Amino acid sequence: MNKIIIKEDVMPSTEELLYLYNDVEWHAYTADKINLKKAIDNSLKVVTAWDDEKLVGLIRVVGDGHTIIYIQDILILKSYQEQGIGSKLLKLILKKYKSICQIVLMTEQTEKTVGFYQKNGMAKVDDYNGVAFVKYN
């Protein structure tokens, strides 16, 4: 991982985003490339991981930056996973927003994803006797 460079607020091109999101099979995002680019550009914070000139990872945050943030996306190219890049990105965001009382993230419930977020200091909402609601269109 020594060759990976982390960059804050560097907005990848549409083509770089499409390659990354398609690689991890997040096709709901890539179906509308204009909205994907707008979503990234209008995020509260974007942190990217680069191998030379190649975008290999991204984390983005939405929210007000004062009372709540939502970690909207965290994704790493499949061939770069399991190298600590995702943990580095997540820890950077958690440190930057450590004074925020509500840090929210929603993901699929698989052993891999639950383990990843728990090892990085996050807890399931039901650990706080809470419940989350969602509406997908």
C-alpha positions in Angstrom: 0.0 0.0 0.0 3.0 2.3 0.1 2.4 3.4 -3.5 -1.2 4.5 -2.9 -1.7 8.2 -2.5 -4.7 9.6 -0.7 -6.0 12.9 -2.0 -8.7 15.1 -0.5 -11.2 17.0 -2.6 -9.8 15.9 -5.9 -12.8 15.3 -8.1 -12.3 12.3 -10.5 -13.4 12.6 -14.1 -16.7 10.9 -15.1 -14.7 8.2 -16.9 -12.7 7.4 -13.8 -15.8 7.3 -11.7 -17.6 5.0 -14.1 -14.6 2.6 -14.2 -14.5 2.4 -10.4 -18.2 2.1 -9.8 -18.6 -0.5 -12.6 -15.7 -2.5 -11.2 -17.4 -3.0 -7.9 -20.7 -3.6 -9.7 -22.6 -0.5 -8.4 -24.5 -0.3 -11.7 -27.4 1.7 -10.2 -24.9 4.6 -10.0 -23.5 4.2 -13.5 -26.8 4.0 -15.2 -26.9 7.8 -15.1 -23.3 9.0 -15.4 -24.4 12.7 -15.3 -26.1 12.3 -12.0 -23.1 10.3 -10.7 -20.7 13.1 -11.5 -23.1 15.7 -10.0 -23.4 13.6 -6.8 -19.7 13.4 -6.4 -19.1 17.1 -7.1 -21.8 18.1 -4.7 -20.7 15.9 -1.8 -19.6 17.5 1.5 -16.3 15.7 1.3 -14.6 13.4 -1.2 -11.4 11.5 -0.5 -9.8 9.4 -3.2 -7.0 6.8 -3.4 -4.7 6.7 -6.3 -2.1 4.3 -7.7 -0.1 6.8 -9.8 -2.8 8.2 -12.1 -5.3 5.4 -11.5 -8.3 6.0 -9.3 -8.4 2.9 -7.0 -10.7 4.0 -4.2 -13.2 6.7 -3.0 -15.1 7.7 0.0 -17.6 10.5 0.0 -19.6 12.2 2.7 -22.9 14.1 2.5 -24.5 16.1 5.3 -24.3 19.4 7.1 -20.8 18.8 8.6 -21.8 20.1 12.0 -24.4 17.7 13.5 -24.6 14.8 11.1 -22.7 13.2 8.2 -23.7 10.3 6.1 -20.9 8.2 4.6 -22.6 7.7 1.2 -20.0 5.7 -0.7 -16.8 3.9 0.1 -15.5 1.7 -2.7 -12.2 0.2 -3.7 -11.3 -1.5 -7.0 -11.7 -5.2 -6.6 -8.0 -5.8 -7.4 -7.0 -3.4 -4.6 -9.3 -4.7 -1.9 -7.9 -6.3 1.2 -4.9 -3.9 1.3 -6.1 -1.6 4.0 -7.1 1.2 1.6 -10.8 1.2 2.6 -9.8 1.3 6.3 -7.4 4.2 5.7 -10.1 6.2 3.9 -12.7 5.4 6.6 -10.4 6.3 9.5 -9.5 9.6 7.8 -13.2 10.5 7.6 -13.9 9.4 11.1 -11.0 11.4 12.4 -12.0 14.5 10.4 -15.5 14.4 11.7 -14.9 13.1 15.2 -16.9 16.0 16.8 -20.0 15.1 14.8 -22.6 13.4 17.0 -24.3 11.3 14.2 -22.2 9.5 11.7 -24.4 7.3 9.6 -23.6 4.7 7.0 -25.9 2.1 5.4 -24.6 -1.0 3.6 -25.5 -4.5 2.8 -25.5 -7.0 5.7 -22.8 -9.5 4.8 -20.2 -11.0 7.1 -17.5 -9.1 5.1 -19.1 -5.7 5.3 -20.2 -6.0 8.9 -16.8 -7.1 9.9 -15.1 -4.3 8.0 -17.1 -1.5 9.6 -16.9 -3.1 13.1 -13.2 -3.4 13.0 -13.0 0.3 12.0 -15.0 1.4 15.1 -18.5 1.5 13.8 -21.5 -0.3 15.3 -24.8 -1.5 14.1 -27.7 0.8 14.7 -29.5 -1.9 16.8 -26.5 -1.9 19.2 -27.8 1.5 20.2 -31.4 0.2 20.5 -32.1 2.1 17.3 -33.9 1.4 14.1 -33.2 2.7 10.6 -35.7 3.3 7.9 -35.2 3.6 4.2 -37.3 4.1 1.1 -35.8 3.1 -2.3 -37.4 4.3 -5.5 
